Each structure stands twice: as C-alpha cells, then as structure tokens.
Amino acid sequence: MKTSAAAAVAAPGILRAQNAAGAVRIGWIGVGSRGYYLMDRLYTGSHELTQVTAVCDTYGPHLSRAKDRVQTMGGNSPKTYEDYLDLLQDPSIDAVVISTPEHLHYPMFMAALKAGKNIYVEKPLAHTIEEGEAMVQAAEQSGKVVQVGTQNRSNSLYQQAKEMVAQGMIGDIHYVRAFWYRNSLDDNPAWRYKVPDDATPQNSDWSKFLGPAPKRDWDPHRYFQWRLYWDYSGGIATDLLVHQTDITNFVCGKVVPASCMASGGIYRWTAGDDRDTPDTFSAIYEYGDKFHINYSSYFGNDHYGYGENFMGNEGTIEVLNRQILNFYPEKFGGKPPASVAARKEVHIELPGNDNKAVEAHIKNWLEAIQGKAKVIAPTRVGQEAAISGHLATLSFRNSKKILWDEQARKYHFA
C-alpha cells in the first residue's frame, strides 16, 4: 500500500481512532491458562503495537492475576470486568481477544462484532458447525478484522513445508498422517487441571460460565476442567485435531474434507470418573480429490509426540512438535529417478518455535487492524478448520460415517 489513504480504503477494519502512540487498544475476554499465555506472547512479540486497557473473567483470582500482568508487562492499569457485555460497551476499545471455553465463543464473538470490535478468537471458531457458519457471515458483513487462533499458519516451519510442497519436492501428495500423543501419571489425568483451593461460587460466576450451555448446579470440575465435557468442548477433535487438519489444509492447499469416520473412547483414569470426552481418538478423512488424512491421538503414551507426515510419492516432509522439520526423498527400492536422487535431505530444528508462531500470529492480526497486513487465518479459514473437528466429534458420538456437502454447507450421516 503506497499511502495511508490507500490503506484505509483497503482495510475497512482499520482503527477509526488511535491513542497518541498509535497502539491498538485491547479488551481481553478470558484470562485463564490460555488467555494468560497469549497475553505473555502479545507483550513479548508486539508490545509496541498495543495496549491492553481492559480484562474480563468470571473467576476473580484470574482477573486479579491478569490485571497484575498488564501492570507489570504493559505499564498501565486496565479496567476489570466480570461481564464481557460491560467490557464491550467501552467505546475506547478497538479490539478484543476471546480466549474462553469454546461454548462461549459464539455469543461473545457476535456481541463483539455488534459493538464494532476487531477480534482475535481462539480455536475452534465455534462449538457447532451452525454457529460457525453464522459467525463467518457476520464477520464478513461487518468488515472487521478477525483472526482465528490456528497459529500453526504463522509457524515458519509449516510455511516452509508449504513452499516445498508447492515446489514439487515430494511429488504428488495423497496421504497425510497426523498425530498428537500425550501421557501423564495417574495422579495427573489429562485436562484434570487442579481446582484452586480458594474456588467458591462466590468468586466464580457459574451462571456466566454456563452461558448458553445446559443449566447445572455449581460444579468446580466442569468450571476448571471444561475440556472434559461435551457441554463446553468437542474434546480432542476440536481442541487438538483442528490444529492439524487446518495445517494440512494450509500446507497441501485443501479446504474441507468430504467425509469422516471417527472412533475411540475413555480408556484411562476410568474409576469414578465423570468425563464425556475421550482420551483415545482416531479419525479418517477423505477429500473429494483423492486425498486422505489419518489422524490419531492417545493420552497414554507420548513416545511419538506431536506432528504431521506429509507423504508424497517422491518424498516425505515431517514437522514434529512445531519445532523440527525433516525432508526425506523417496528411495524407490534403491532405484530413484535422477530428479529425485538429486534431492538432499533437509533437517531443521528451531527450539521454541511455537511461541514465536503465536507471537507472529498475534502481530499479524494487530498489523492487519492497522492496515499493514492481511490476516493469515480469517473467519472463513477458521470455520474450515473447525468443520473438520466437528465432523469427527459428530461421527464419534453417533458411531456413524459423516459426509460434508460443500455446496449446501451442511452435513449428513451415511
């Protein structure tokens, strides 16, 4: 963009007003574990571009902790809110970060757009496909700048993998193996985060946490361990898998699969446990153009860790733990074509690269608000990623193969 005037025309979400330093003024909705981490990444990577002027959470101690973080890292004292609707009424706020449980994304997102805010929303975009579709339409009609938190797209190693695939380094690609394996001791089950000793109905606004979810009596386990319950989460499929189907779409130039079959269950920590979401999960995706993803996740063994194998007929690119990239040309039984034999293996290791990706993802959003960039994960892209996760959850919960109709933008069971 040659002039600031051209930038303003090209970017309808650009700030109508800025403070003296030109910083984007942010209201932060949800400052639990993920929100607290994101705030650290914002200050580390984009301190000069922003000012956090308000924080909001339904749990009092998290709210106090976030205020302290802003004061320490940002040098200012933010307003504090228990109700996000009150925060959104502040006309001085340019943008909001939504880092709450997924069942709250839809009402918060729609209210933020109505209030004229730009948005960074954590993945998955929404708790259902239908909510996500409505969010895409609303965001695109609003002209606001929206970034979905699928930060792998801002990871330099995945960007390099995408370039290598486009250059033909692995030839035609029809198959990707993606996996995310974890493990923990029996006294620390997956997603059973410790309930704070001081948590009470008085300092935890249970009603605001429930939002559109079914009404229940106060339950600190559901409040702090929400990923384990269908009312608030899609489990592995929307919390983990979405990252990997999204980055497969990015690297390989895909959009939404045509079908999914998923299976798994609760295999560990079963004694006296009230979880809904599985700790063991597999999903098979077929796309309409002869493309296949084989996904697996298990919370009982972490030997293979996290990664994707992009398996072309002339080579393999693997990205492991978001910080290692390896390329191996195919051997063809010791008789590779000359063009393949000439390719050299590639091995790159960038410790801490996921933190840098999150910082780059947030900075990309802020620069887009200022009219200096385009977001790498807009709402429609976030919905494409989320659909894959929802299809897997629906297939698993209904024990049926599920089909996606791209033209109708609807699913049905086979």
C-alpha positions, 0 to 999 in steps of 0.5 A, a space after each residue: 500500500 503506497 499511502 495511508 489513504 490507500 490503506 484505509 480504503 483497503 482495510 475497512 477494519 482499520 482503527 477509526 481512532 488511535 491513542 497518541 502512540 498509535 497502539 491498538 487498544 485491547 479488551 481481553 475476554 478470558 484470562 485463564 491458562 490460555 488467555 494468560 499465555 497469549 497475553 505473555 506472547 502479545 507483550 513479548 512479540 508486539 508490545 509496541 503495537 498495543 495496549 491492553 486497557 481492559 480484562 474480563 473473567 468470571 473467576 476473580 483470582 484470574 482477573 486479579 492475576 491478569 490485571 497484575 500482568 498488564 501492570 507489570 508487562 504493559 505499564 498501565 492499569 486496565 479496567 476489570 470486568 466480570 461481564 464481557 457485555 460491560 467490557 464491550 460497551 467501552 467505546 475506547 476499545 478497538 479490539 478484543 481477544 476471546 480466549 474462553 471455553 469454546 461454548 462461549 465463543 459464539 455469543 461473545 464473538 457476535 456481541 463483539 462484532 455488534 459493538 464494532 470490535 476487531 477480534 482475535 478468537 481462539 480455536 475452534 471458531 465455534 462449538 457447532 458447525 451452525 454457529 460457525 457458519 453464522 459467525 463467518 457471515 457476520 464477520 464478513 458483513 461487518 468488515 472487521 478484522 478477525 483472526 482465528 487462533 490456528 497459529 500453526 499458519 504463522 509457524 515458519 516451519 509449516 510455511 516452509 513445508 508449504 513452499 516445498 510442497 508447492 515446489 514439487 519436492 515430494 511429488 504428488 501428495 495423497 496421504 497425510 498422517 497426523 498425530 498428537 500423543 500425550 501421557 501423564 501419571 495417574 495422579 495427573 489425568 489429562 485436562 484434570 487441571 487442579 481446582 484452586 483451593 480458594 474456588 467458591 461460587 462466590 468468586 466464580 460466576 457459574 451462571 456466566 460460565 454456563 452461558 448458553 450451555 445446559 443449566 447445572 448446579 455449581 460444579 468446580 470440575 466442569 468450571 476448571 476442567 471444561 475440556 472434559 465435557 461435551 457441554 463446553 468442548 468437542 474434546 480432542 477433535 476440536 481442541 487438538 485435531 483442528 490444529 492439524 487438519 487446518 495445517 494440512 489444509 494450509 500446507 497441501 492447499 485443501 479446504 474441507 474434507 468430504 467425509 469422516 469416520 471417527 472412533 475411540 473412547 475413555 480408556 484411562 483414569 476410568 474409576 469414578 470418573 465423570 468425563 464425556 470426552 475421550 482420551 483415545 481418538 482416531 479419525 479418517 478423512 477423505 477429500 473429494 480429490 483423492 486425498 486422505 488424512 489419518 489422524 490419531 491421538 492417545 493420552 497414554 503414551 507420548 513416545 511419538 509426540 506431536 506432528 504431521 507426515 506429509 507423504 508424497 510419492 517422491 518424498 516425505 516432509 515431517 514437522 514434529 512438535 512445531 519445532 523440527 522439520 525433516 525432508 526425506 526423498 523417496 528411495 524407490 527400492 534403491 532405484 530413484 529417478 535422477 530428479 529425485 536422487 538429486 534431492 538432499 535431505 533437509 533437517 531443521 530444528 528451531 527450539 521454541 518455535 511455537 511461541 514465536 508462531 503465536 507471537 507472529 500470529 498475534 502481530 499479524 492480526 494487530 498489523 492487519 487492524 492497522 492496515 499493514 497486513 492481511 490476516 493469515 487465518 480469517 473467519 472463513 479459514 477458521 470455520 474450515 478448520 473447525 468443520 473438520 473437528 466437528 465432523 469427527 466429534 459428530 461421527 464419534 458420538 453417533 458411531 456413524 460415517 459423516 459426509 460434508 456437502 460443500 455446496 449446501 454447507 451442511 452435513 449428513 450421516 451415511 
